[in-house]
Structures are given as structure tokens and as C-alpha cells.
Amino acid sequence: MPLTRVPPVASTELQAEDIRWDLTDLAPDAETARSQWADLVERAEDFASRYRGAIASLDAPRMRAMLDEDDELEQELSRLQVYSYLRLSMAAAEVEANDLATFSRDRGAEVENALVFLGLEWIAVDDDRAEELLESPELEPYEHKLRVERQEKPYVLSELEEQALNARRPTVSAWQALHDRHVSTLEVPFDAGEGEQPHTISQLLSYLYRPDRDIRLRAVTSLFEGLAPRADVLAAAYDALVGDRLSTDRLRGYEDPMQPTNMSNELDGETVEAMMTAIEEAYPIARKWFVAKARLLGLDKLELADQYAPIGEARQFSWNEAVEIVDSSFARFSPRLAEIFRSCLEAGHVDVLPRAGKAAGAYCTSVSKTILPYVLMNYTERLRDVSTLAHEFGHATHNVLSLEQQTWRSHRTGIPMAEVPSTFAQALADDFLLENEADPATRAALAADRLENAFAAIYRQTVLARFEQRAYALRSEGRSLAVERLNEIWAEENGKYYGDALLMPEGYAYGWSYIPHFIHVRFYTYAYSFAQLVALLLYRRYRQDPESFAPRYLELLAAGGAASPADLVQPFGLDLHSVETWREAFVELDALREEADTLSTQAAG
Ligand SMILES: [Zn+2]
């Protein structure tokens, strides 16, 4: 059945190439932005002069007035930061945009420095007094975030100790920079059909999505041959960073190397472990798919290089078609979501096509309670661009609805919850497409893509987290993180996942060496497993009872970050501590696997 939805939204009458950001909602021009920055610095300093040293003595109404004023300052800061960031995203080489970015970074740091006392003084308020304030009705809109901030209290050291820890920051960053440089400067000679040329890691990785198997296999071999000689330095950087984190953890009194990440995600260790246990139990779902995929590709056995190989070829999607798909799939779920989507398009808050100098990828950024979010796309008419559009508008609708109800401070969530609405929105668009698309090859490609993206988020991110746990355990037992040791635990953790359904080449043992998250934010990756699984669970509830689900889901979006993830999903009957809850998500994932298998088999036949 072809897509025949009417009426088209106003913006779709424009050609895609005409659709660029209109930044006037943020600032009229760079000149004005600069003078507004100066005003903001002044306001922040004035605010600090009135409240610095006084937080402990404020009563609830004055505390509320102070927080409201801070919330205004934070939104002004956000507006000006977003303006300069978007200018740079549109034209990385433009002198005016670069000058403004530098200017904004400096002014932004001044504002943040002026406001930093607030958090420190709030943590220092004694527990009884803080509890009294938190229970007052005046502070209700800020309560949850204020509580979360205070959870850091037991781990904050004296001012002198904190200064000493801060003083070693440049050394820590130097290890990170060394790692980054070692990875980003790596160039491996590779012949992609036009003679041998130097290739970066990401160029080599992009060949894994090619239909040509020979290129895929050679790209994998070249990648790990290129990484092997650098592994020693990459391991040394990792060893130094893990050692440093473990010793500062000891000083602060953290019990577990995952604890700081868990705390910033507002998840407890028990929840994360229940989730990862359920994920590991469900590795066989992926293995079933690998066996099916080998059959579909006409292979005896899948190799690592075949993991993301395309099955069939999807057709192209014009921008107008993508807009219709997202609009219709959102409208079918809830008219309110489609309305937000259309308002952003009509306000000129979407930049569509790739251009020279424009930032790569896609993102959505929230601005303030009074300005709609902005979305960056690099639309190239591929099937996955349609999903990306839905994904970014999952974020945008979350931003808009939460900012309607919450303070600026309370609208934000950590990554685990932030990626739930985006993943859910993708599922809405994917299902709409699967129902309405006439081309069997496109349906097959979509079902396979969707499944493999879910695997990458759920399984691979968990393999990474398990690898990290073992690395920290080894290092805390006094063993150094040498290449052979890291190779060994990497191969073991991946082996648990792939089993005998997928062959790992020998070189894959070096697979840990280029992953930036290990170096920059420990245990960063499991948040993506969390978001995927919670989105699957919510989607299951939705399909079971669409009518009663939608309004409750909109309430979840509107709650933003005003409650913990556990409390946010509790109205849907999800108990995140229970392995049972997480197991249910895999019923849904297995259904996606079956769908991908069926549609791919049909398309091939
Ligand atoms: Zn996202």
C-alpha cells in the first residue's frame, strides 16, 4: 500500500534544500549575542553577590525566589550557548562563527564560575535543615534535582583535598589526549577498489555496511593489523586512567567503580546488574539471528565482517515522504506529538541537507521554556535517515512537553531516560513504515536494520560494560592492564555474546583498543542498553492497550527529569530491580527478530 496521507504539512511544500535553520528565535545576529553575553555575565555576578555565602540561611520562599532566578539565568545561558553552537554547526570554517564560539566559551565559563557556589553551598547545608526545606511546598518544582545533588555529599572531600585532586586534572586529560591522538591519527593503507590509499578507523568501519563481502573482510583485517602496533600505548593510557580512577574512588569512599556512573544515571547497582543479567541470558536471540543472516547471505557461517552487512536494498525516501511518515506515525499515536513536530518545522528549527562545512550526524538541542528545540539532520534519502528524523523528534517532543511542565533544572534527564523517547519514536515510525511500505526489499531492510540497531545498543554495550568491570577488577587486584590481558578479557566477553554463531577473526582481540568511552566516561555504554530495553517494554505496553497508554506516556514525557528513572516508569508497572521485568523486554526483541527473519526470507524468495 503506497503512502497516501493528506493533508501535507505546510513546510513540506518547500523543497528540502530550502529548509535551513532560522536562528532568529535565538538571537538576531552575532553582534547582539555578544552584548547579551555581557549582560548575562553581569546578571550572574550580581546574583552571586546577593546569594554567595547565604544559601544556608535562606527560608523556603527566599530559596524558591533564588532558584527561580537561577533557572532564568540558566535558560539565558542555554539560549546564547545554543546560538553560538548552531552557528558553528552550520559553518565550521566561518570566521564570525568561530570568533563567537570562542567568545561564548569564555563568557560561558565566567557565568558558570559565578554560579558554582550554589551547588557547593547547597550540598553543605546540614541534613535536617535541608530536609525541612525539601519538604516545603515552595521547593516542590525543584525537589528531586536538589535531592540528587545532595547524594554526592558523602563523597565530597575538604576544599583543600578537592583542590589537590583538581590540580592533577591536566595530567589525567593528557592520558586521554594521548589515546585520542593515537586513535585519530592512525591511517591504514587499504584498497577499496581505487588503489591503495590511507584510511582512518572510521573509514574502515564504514565498509562493514557494504554489500561487497571481500571489502568487508579485508577492512576488518586491515583495521586490526593497523591497531596492533599501537595497542601498547593505548593500553598504557587505559591502565593509567583506571589506576587513577580507582585511587580517587578510594579517597572519596566509593564502594564500586561503577558507582559514580550509576549515581549520575540515578540508577542503583542492583538495577544495573538485574538488567545486565537478563541481557546476558538473552544472548541466544542474537545468535539465532546470526545463523539466519548467514543463511540469507548464502554463507555457512557469519563472520564479524558480515555482522552489519546489508540484506537487500531499501528504496530511497524523499524529504517530503520522510516528513509524512514521521507526522503520520506520531499523529496516529497522539496528535500532540505530531503538532510539536509540525511547529518545529514551521518555525524553521530543522536544518535538513548536508552541506560543506555543516556538522555531520544528527542531533536535537533544547533551548529554553519559551523557545522550541532545534534539530540538525544530514538527510540523504536513505531509509535510516527516516528513522533518524523520528529519533531526533522523539527528543524534541520530550523537550517541549517537559519544559511545559517543569523548571529548566528539572526538565533534564540523564542518558538512560533521555534516549527512551527517541527510541520509542523510532519504533512508531518503523512500525508505520512496515505497515504501509509496498516494496518487500525495503521492508526487509528496515526490519533487519531495526533489529541490528537494537542488538548494538543492548548487547554490544553490555559486552563493553562487562569488559570494563573485569578491567577495573584486575587493576584493583594490583595487576596491570597489559595488552595481552585486555585482549584476553575482550575476546572472552565477546565470545560469551557471539558463541559459535559468529566467527571472530584473531585480530579482533584488539577490539577494545580504540573505544573512546573507556577512556572518557567509564561505564558510559550501559545507559544505551537501558534506554533500548525500557523503550521496548513501553512499546509492548502500548501495543497491549494503545488507548490508555498514550496519555500516560505523554505524562512520562512531561515529567522530564523531575523523578528518578525507577519512579518515572513505575506507573507502567515496571519494577527495574527485578530481572523478570527485563526478561519481558526480550519477548519483544525476539518478536522483532522473527519479523526480520520472515520479511528477509520473503524478500529473498
Ligand atoms: Zn538520541
Residues whose N, C-alpha, C, O or C-beta is under 5 A from the ligand:
A	BS01	ZN	S422
